[in-house]
Amino acid sequence: MYAFIGIGQGGCGLLDSAFYDKDLFKVAKPIAINSTAKDLKNLKHIKQEYWLGMSKAQGFIDGTTKNLESYLVGGYGQDRTKSKDDAERQYSDLQEKIRYYLETRTAKGKEMAVQFAFLMTSLGGGTGSGLSPAIAKILKDFGICVIAVLITPAKSEGSLTAKNAVEALNEIYNYADSIILVSNEKISYAQNIEALFSRYNDYIARSLVDICEGMTLEQIDPSKFEGNPPVIDMKDFITATSFLDTHKPGFSVIGRASDNIKDMLHYIFPVGGYKEIDAIGLIQQTMLKLSADIDDNAKKNLCLLRLPHQYLTSESKMINTEVVRNFLLEKTELNETHFGISLTKRNLATATLISCHSKKPRDFEMLEESAEKYKG
């Protein structure tokens, strides 16, 4: 079982985009944490039972509490220091609330049902950047693997957001098993960057959902298919995004590409007509759409290809997995790839790629320079 925890406006927006796919509820528990009731009420797919409000004066408030907005007054703006101080002051309350949300009641009593948690937040604002390190520590203390999905601000968003992002990432780094960076610099070309946030969230969320559902709900038994297709799981995910020698996460980026499996005529007449899928071409597309720009070569990577069952049962349509694996290996310095295939019920073939690096993206290096100027 997974936990998907969104913190602050940006993190909750990404969380909400992920649970557009109702199947995700089968394998994941959502928690939306924010200091502003208005932002929580704007969520479309995460209901009140999964909300947790952060009150400046009264700790953490269950989302079903009557008159919730009376407890959540004003939010934190970009004041990371105040958010962090309040989280530390109310740490034990936060810890118990997180435990309550993630535990499952069984005949034996209460048990921690979650093994992996996706911690999603934007690092530029006040609530997410101040609160997320405390939650990462709590999850780690519970023995849960922490996959931090961190949205970093564009340089144009200002030096204070840069300072927040740098400080928060440095703190989260101490508790995370994996770090996936999502840079707003990728959409900074728009005159109104906020207009693209929703589409960007959908893209990143769809990538995460493909990984999670592909490795659980639609994972295959290789012995039942010709060619013994490879499979991957969350242990592969953690291995692919961290370094065993240092016991620290790398700096990973994520990308996704898809292709229709039929031409328009065969969608109208849905009998046969499955076209060949260029798996390597699909993966190359993901490399052009990664969530941040990285200068150094990937140390290792992970790729999940999701295909309708026809591509695993029809010899003429089968993917040459050895060729794909060798292509992925060539893109890594450590000669390490984690490549798997899973099923999908959609009329799409999708490739989701995670590329792990030892250095931070050049987008983040710009933020570090901006943060130093702000401190000065």
C-alpha positions as CSV (number, residue, x, y, z in Angstrom):
1,M,0.0,0.0,0.0
2,Y,1.2,3.5,-0.9
3,A,0.5,6.9,0.7
4,F,0.2,10.0,-1.5
5,I,0.7,13.1,0.7
6,G,0.3,16.5,-0.8
7,I,1.5,19.5,1.2
8,G,0.6,23.1,0.5
9,Q,-1.1,24.5,-2.5
10,G,1.3,23.0,-5.1
11,G,1.6,19.6,-3.5
12,C,-2.2,19.3,-3.0
13,G,-2.7,20.3,-6.6
14,L,-0.4,17.5,-7.7
15,L,-2.1,15.0,-5.4
16,D,-5.6,16.0,-6.7
17,S,-4.4,15.4,-10.3
18,A,-3.1,11.9,-9.4
19,F,-6.4,10.8,-7.9
20,Y,-8.3,11.8,-11.1
21,D,-7.7,8.1,-11.7
22,K,-10.1,6.4,-9.3
23,D,-8.1,3.1,-9.5
24,L,-5.4,4.7,-7.5
25,F,-7.6,4.6,-4.4
26,K,-7.2,0.8,-4.6
27,V,-3.5,0.9,-3.8
28,A,-2.9,4.3,-2.2
29,K,-4.1,6.4,0.7
30,P,-4.2,10.2,0.0
31,I,-3.6,12.9,2.5
32,A,-4.0,16.6,1.6
33,I,-2.4,19.0,4.1
34,N,-2.7,22.7,3.9
35,S,-3.0,25.8,6.0
36,T,-5.8,27.4,3.9
37,A,-9.3,26.0,3.8
38,K,-10.1,27.6,0.5
39,D,-7.3,25.7,-1.2
40,L,-8.5,22.4,0.3
41,K,-12.1,23.1,-0.9
42,N,-10.8,23.6,-4.4
43,L,-9.7,20.0,-4.6
44,K,-11.9,18.0,-7.0
45,H,-11.0,14.4,-6.2
46,I,-9.8,14.4,-2.6
47,K,-12.7,14.5,-0.2
48,Q,-12.8,16.0,3.3
49,E,-12.1,12.7,5.0
50,Y,-8.6,12.9,3.5
51,W,-7.9,16.6,4.5
52,L,-5.6,17.7,7.3
53,G,-5.6,21.4,8.1
54,M,-2.6,23.2,9.6
55,S,-3.7,25.8,12.2
56,K,-1.3,28.3,13.4
57,A,-2.7,28.2,16.9
58,Q,-4.5,24.9,17.4
59,G,-2.4,22.3,15.8
60,F,-3.5,20.0,13.0
61,I,-7.3,19.8,12.4
62,D,-9.2,16.9,10.9
63,G,-10.7,17.9,7.5
64,T,-14.2,16.9,8.6
65,T,-14.2,19.3,11.5
66,K,-17.2,21.7,11.4
67,N,-16.3,25.2,10.4
68,L,-12.8,24.2,9.3
69,E,-12.2,27.6,7.8
70,S,-12.4,29.2,11.2
71,Y,-9.3,27.3,12.3
72,L,-7.3,27.9,9.1
73,V,-6.8,31.6,8.9
74,G,-4.5,33.3,6.5
75,G,-2.0,30.6,5.5
76,Y,1.8,31.3,5.5
77,G,2.3,33.1,2.2
78,Q,6.1,32.6,1.6
79,D,7.0,32.6,5.3
80,R,8.8,29.3,5.5
81,T,10.4,30.1,8.9
82,K,7.0,30.5,10.5
83,S,5.6,27.4,9.0
84,K,8.6,25.4,10.1
85,D,8.5,26.7,13.6
86,D,4.8,25.9,13.9
87,A,5.4,22.3,12.6
88,E,8.2,21.8,15.1
89,R,6.1,23.2,18.0
90,Q,3.2,20.9,17.1
91,Y,5.3,18.0,16.0
92,S,3.8,15.3,18.3
93,D,0.3,16.3,17.2
94,L,1.3,16.1,13.6
95,Q,2.9,12.7,14.2
96,E,-0.2,11.2,15.7
97,K,-2.4,12.6,13.0
98,I,-0.2,11.1,10.3
99,R,-0.2,7.8,12.1
100,Y,-4.0,7.8,12.4
101,Y,-4.4,8.4,8.6
102,L,-1.9,5.7,7.6
103,E,-2.8,2.9,10.1
104,T,-5.2,0.1,9.3
105,R,-7.5,-1.5,11.8
106,T,-7.2,-5.3,11.8
107,A,-8.2,-8.1,14.1
108,K,-4.8,-7.9,15.7
109,G,-5.2,-4.1,16.3
110,K,-3.7,-1.1,14.6
111,E,-1.0,-1.8,12.0
112,M,1.0,0.5,9.7
113,A,-0.3,-0.5,6.2
114,V,1.9,1.8,4.2
115,Q,5.4,0.8,3.0
116,F,6.1,3.6,0.5
117,A,5.0,7.3,0.7
118,F,5.0,9.8,-2.1
119,L,5.6,13.2,-0.4
120,M,4.5,15.9,-2.9
121,T,5.1,19.6,-2.3
122,S,6.1,22.8,-4.0
123,L,9.3,24.1,-2.4
124,G,8.8,27.8,-3.2
125,G,5.9,28.7,-0.9
126,G,5.6,28.8,2.9
127,T,3.5,25.9,4.0
128,G,5.0,23.2,1.8
129,S,8.7,24.2,2.3
130,G,8.3,24.6,6.0
131,L,6.2,21.6,6.8
132,S,7.4,18.9,4.4
133,P,10.8,18.2,6.2
134,A,8.9,17.4,9.4
135,I,6.6,15.0,7.6
136,A,9.5,13.4,5.8
137,K,11.1,12.7,9.2
138,I,7.9,11.3,10.7
139,L,7.5,8.9,7.8
140,K,11.1,7.8,8.0
141,D,10.6,7.2,11.8
142,F,7.6,5.0,11.0
143,G,9.8,2.9,8.8
144,I,8.2,4.1,5.5
145,C,10.3,4.7,2.4
146,V,10.0,8.3,1.4
147,I,9.8,9.3,-2.2
148,A,9.9,13.1,-2.3
149,V,8.3,14.6,-5.4
150,L,9.5,18.2,-5.2
151,I,8.3,21.1,-7.4
152,T,11.1,23.7,-7.6
153,P,10.3,27.4,-8.6
154,A,11.3,29.1,-11.7
155,K,14.0,31.7,-11.3
156,S,11.5,34.3,-12.3
157,E,9.4,33.6,-9.3
158,G,11.8,35.5,-7.1
159,S,14.7,35.2,-4.7
160,L,12.6,34.4,-1.6
161,T,11.1,31.3,-3.3
162,A,14.6,30.3,-4.3
163,K,15.8,30.6,-0.7
164,N,12.8,28.5,0.5
165,A,13.4,25.8,-2.1
166,V,17.1,25.5,-1.3
167,E,16.7,25.3,2.4
168,A,13.7,22.8,2.2
169,L,15.5,20.5,-0.3
170,N,18.6,20.4,1.9
171,E,16.5,19.3,4.9
172,I,14.3,16.8,3.1
173,Y,17.4,15.2,1.6
174,N,18.3,13.9,5.1
175,Y,15.1,11.8,5.3
176,A,14.2,10.9,1.7
177,D,15.0,7.5,0.0
178,S,14.2,9.0,-3.4
179,I,14.0,12.5,-4.8
180,I,12.2,13.4,-8.0
181,L,12.6,17.0,-9.0
182,V,9.9,18.8,-11.0
183,S,11.2,22.2,-12.2
184,N,8.8,25.1,-13.0
185,E,11.6,26.5,-15.1
186,K,10.3,24.1,-17.8
187,I,7.1,26.2,-18.2
188,S,8.6,29.6,-17.3
189,Y,8.5,30.6,-21.0
190,A,4.7,31.3,-20.6
191,Q,3.7,34.9,-19.9
192,N,1.3,33.6,-17.3
193,I,3.1,30.6,-15.7
194,E,0.2,29.8,-13.4
195,A,-2.0,29.1,-16.4
196,L,0.1,26.0,-17.2
197,F,0.3,24.7,-13.6
198,S,-2.8,22.4,-14.0
199,R,-1.5,20.8,-17.2
200,Y,1.9,20.4,-15.8
201,N,0.5,18.8,-12.7
202,D,-1.6,16.4,-14.8
203,Y,1.6,15.3,-16.8
204,I,3.6,14.6,-13.6
205,A,0.7,13.0,-11.9
206,R,0.0,10.7,-14.8
207,S,3.6,9.7,-14.8
208,L,3.5,8.7,-11.1
209,V,0.2,6.9,-11.5
210,D,1.5,4.8,-14.4
211,I,4.5,3.7,-12.3
212,C,2.3,2.8,-9.3
213,E,-0.5,1.1,-11.0
214,G,1.7,-0.6,-13.5
215,M,3.8,-2.2,-10.7
216,T,0.7,-3.2,-8.6
217,L,-2.7,-3.4,-10.2
218,E,-1.5,-4.5,-13.7
219,Q,1.8,-6.2,-12.9
220,I,2.2,-9.3,-15.0
221,D,3.3,-12.8,-14.2
222,P,6.1,-13.3,-16.8
223,S,5.7,-17.1,-16.8
224,K,2.3,-16.7,-18.5
225,F,3.6,-14.8,-21.5
226,E,5.9,-15.7,-24.3
227,G,9.5,-14.3,-24.1
228,N,9.4,-14.0,-20.3
229,P,8.9,-10.2,-20.3
230,P,10.7,-8.3,-17.5
231,V,8.8,-6.9,-14.4
232,I,9.8,-4.3,-11.9
233,D,8.5,-3.3,-8.4
234,M,9.0,-0.6,-5.8
235,K,12.2,-2.1,-4.6
236,D,13.6,-1.5,-8.1
237,F,12.2,2.1,-7.9
238,I,14.2,2.8,-4.7
239,T,17.3,1.1,-6.0
240,A,17.1,3.0,-9.3
241,T,16.8,6.4,-7.6
242,S,19.4,6.1,-4.8
243,F,23.0,5.1,-4.2
244,L,23.8,2.1,-1.9
245,D,27.3,3.2,-1.2
246,T,26.2,6.5,0.4
247,H,22.7,5.5,1.5
248,K,21.5,8.7,0.0
249,P,19.0,9.5,-2.8
250,G,20.1,10.8,-6.2
251,F,18.5,13.7,-8.0
252,S,16.0,12.1,-10.3
253,V,13.7,13.4,-13.0
254,I,10.7,11.8,-14.6
255,G,9.1,11.8,-18.1
256,R,6.3,10.1,-19.9
257,A,5.2,9.6,-23.5
258,S,2.4,7.7,-25.1
259,D,1.3,6.4,-28.5
260,N,-2.1,5.3,-29.9
261,I,-2.1,1.6,-30.7
262,K,-4.6,1.9,-33.6
263,D,-5.2,4.2,-36.5
264,M,-8.5,6.1,-36.5
265,L,-10.2,3.6,-38.8
266,H,-9.7,0.7,-36.4
267,Y,-11.0,2.8,-33.5
268,I,-14.3,3.1,-35.4
269,F,-14.2,-0.6,-36.3
270,P,-12.6,-2.1,-33.2
271,V,-11.5,-5.4,-34.6
272,G,-7.7,-6.0,-35.0
273,G,-5.7,-3.2,-36.5
274,Y,-3.0,-3.0,-33.8
275,K,0.0,-1.3,-35.1
276,E,3.6,-2.0,-34.2
277,I,5.0,0.1,-31.3
278,D,8.4,1.7,-31.5
279,A,9.4,1.3,-27.9
280,I,12.8,3.0,-28.3
281,G,11.2,5.9,-30.1
282,L,8.7,6.2,-27.3
283,I,11.5,6.2,-24.7
284,Q,13.4,8.8,-26.7
285,Q,10.3,11.1,-26.5
286,T,10.3,10.8,-22.7
287,M,13.9,12.0,-22.6
288,L,12.8,15.2,-24.3
289,K,10.1,15.7,-21.7
290,L,12.0,15.1,-18.5
291,S,10.8,17.2,-15.5
292,A,14.1,19.2,-15.2
293,D,17.2,19.9,-17.3
294,I,20.2,17.9,-16.2
295,D,23.7,18.5,-17.5
296,D,25.5,15.4,-16.3
297,N,24.8,11.9,-17.7
298,A,22.4,9.6,-15.9
299,K,24.0,7.3,-13.4
300,K,21.2,4.8,-13.8
301,N,17.5,4.7,-14.9
302,L,14.2,3.0,-14.6
303,C,11.6,2.5,-17.3
304,L,8.2,1.0,-17.3
305,L,6.4,0.2,-20.6
306,R,2.7,-0.3,-20.3
307,L,1.0,-2.2,-23.2
308,P,-2.4,-3.8,-24.0
309,H,-2.2,-7.6,-23.7
310,Q,-2.1,-8.0,-27.5
311,Y,1.5,-6.9,-27.4
312,L,2.4,-9.7,-25.0
313,T,0.4,-12.5,-26.6
314,S,0.8,-11.8,-30.4
315,E,4.2,-12.9,-31.6
316,S,4.2,-10.4,-34.5
317,K,3.6,-7.5,-32.2
318,M,6.0,-8.4,-29.3
319,I,8.5,-5.9,-28.1
320,N,12.2,-7.0,-28.3
321,T,12.9,-6.4,-24.7
322,E,16.6,-7.2,-25.0
323,V,17.1,-4.4,-27.5
324,V,15.2,-2.0,-25.3
325,R,17.2,-2.9,-22.3
326,N,20.5,-2.5,-24.1
327,F,19.3,1.0,-25.3
328,L,18.5,2.0,-21.7
329,L,21.8,0.6,-20.4
330,E,23.7,2.7,-23.0
331,K,22.2,5.8,-21.4
332,T,23.7,5.1,-18.0
333,E,27.2,5.6,-16.6
334,L,26.9,2.8,-14.0
335,N,25.6,0.4,-16.6
336,E,22.4,-0.1,-14.5
337,T,18.8,-0.1,-15.7
338,H,15.6,-1.3,-14.3
339,F,13.2,-2.1,-17.1
340,G,9.8,-3.6,-16.9
341,I,6.6,-4.2,-18.8
342,S,3.1,-4.2,-17.5
343,L,-0.4,-4.3,-18.9
344,T,-2.9,-1.5,-19.5
345,K,-6.6,-1.5,-20.4
346,R,-6.3,1.7,-22.3
347,N,-5.8,2.0,-26.0
348,L,-2.4,3.4,-25.5
349,A,1.2,2.3,-25.2
350,T,3.0,4.4,-22.6
351,A,6.6,4.7,-21.5
352,T,7.5,6.3,-18.2
353,L,11.2,7.0,-17.5
354,I,13.0,8.0,-14.3
355,S,16.6,9.2,-14.8
356,C,18.8,9.3,-11.7
357,H,21.8,11.7,-11.4
358,S,24.3,12.5,-8.8
359,K,24.2,16.3,-9.4
360,K,21.3,18.7,-9.1
361,P,19.7,20.0,-12.2
362,R,21.1,23.2,-13.7
363,D,17.7,24.8,-13.0
364,F,18.4,24.3,-9.3
365,E,21.9,25.6,-9.4
366,M,20.4,28.9,-10.6
367,L,18.1,28.9,-7.6
368,E,21.1,28.3,-5.3
369,E,22.8,31.4,-6.7
370,S,19.6,33.4,-6.3
371,A,19.2,32.2,-2.7
372,E,22.7,33.3,-1.9
373,K,22.0,36.8,-3.3
374,Y,18.8,37.0,-1.2
375,K,20.7,36.1,2.0
376,G,23.3,38.7,1.2
